[in-house]
Amino acid sequence: MKTLLLFVALAVVLPIRAAEVPEKSEIKKMAEESMTLFGEGLKQKDFADFYENIAEVWKKQTTAEKLLAAFQSMAGPNFDILGIVKELKPTFEPAPEVNSDGVLIIKGYYPTKPNHLVFQLKYIQEEEEWKLVGINVKTEKSDE
């Protein structure tokens, strides 16, 4: 009984570890996977696979059909995100961070010309795994 009480007391005293930014290789893998699924969704005009890989909290707020409707303007032969992700390496800028809400924010761009393909990906931890909870993709004039 004393051991149990000591364990419970330690559990109360020890702070809960905040989520840490994953290693660079994991950041790259996460971004590539999310952007690939996003690009495939646009190309196939079907976000079912993308939807299956997002956070449960986001799934409760949307459907694969709503995601397709939201990003419909990006679909088409003149905007091949899938090809860009396969051919170019992204630049992550600024460095990924975990904000005060525990959300991992990954920002960056693919060096396409004349406009960069800019992205912001947001992840939360679900069952010790980072799951996508937000995505913003757009083109932006390159400074180069």
RAPENOR-V443892 format. One record per backbone hydrogen bond with DSSP energy under -0.5 kcal/mol. NH is the residue of the N-H (numbers start at 1). CO is the residue of the C=O. If there is no record, write none. Layout:
# RAPENOR-V443892
{{NH,CO} {NH,CO}}
This chain:
# RAPENOR-V443892
{{5,1} {6,2} {7,3} {8,4} {9,5} {10,6} {11,7} {12,8} {13,9} {14,10} {27,23} {28,24} {29,25} {30,26} {31,27} {32,28} {33,29} {34,30} {35,31} {36,32} {37,33} {38,34} {39,35} {40,36} {41,37} {42,38} {43,39} {44,40} {45,41} {46,41} {51,47} {52,48} {53,49} {53,50} {54,51} {55,132} {58,55} {59,55} {60,56} {61,58} {62,58} {67,63} {68,64} {69,65} {70,66} {71,67} {72,68} {72,69} {74,71} {75,71} {75,72} {79,76} {81,79} {84,80} {85,81} {86,82} {87,83} {88,84} {91,109} {92,90} {93,91} {93,107} {97,105} {99,97} {99,103} {102,99} {104,102} {104,123} {105,97} {105,103} {106,104} {106,121} {107,94} {107,105} {108,119} {109,91} {110,117} {111,89} {112,110} {116,140} {117,110} {118,116} {118,138} {119,108} {120,136} {121,106} {122,134} {123,104} {124,131} {126,124} {126,129} {129,126} {131,124} {132,53} {133,122} {134,122} {136,120} {138,118} {140,116} {142,114}}
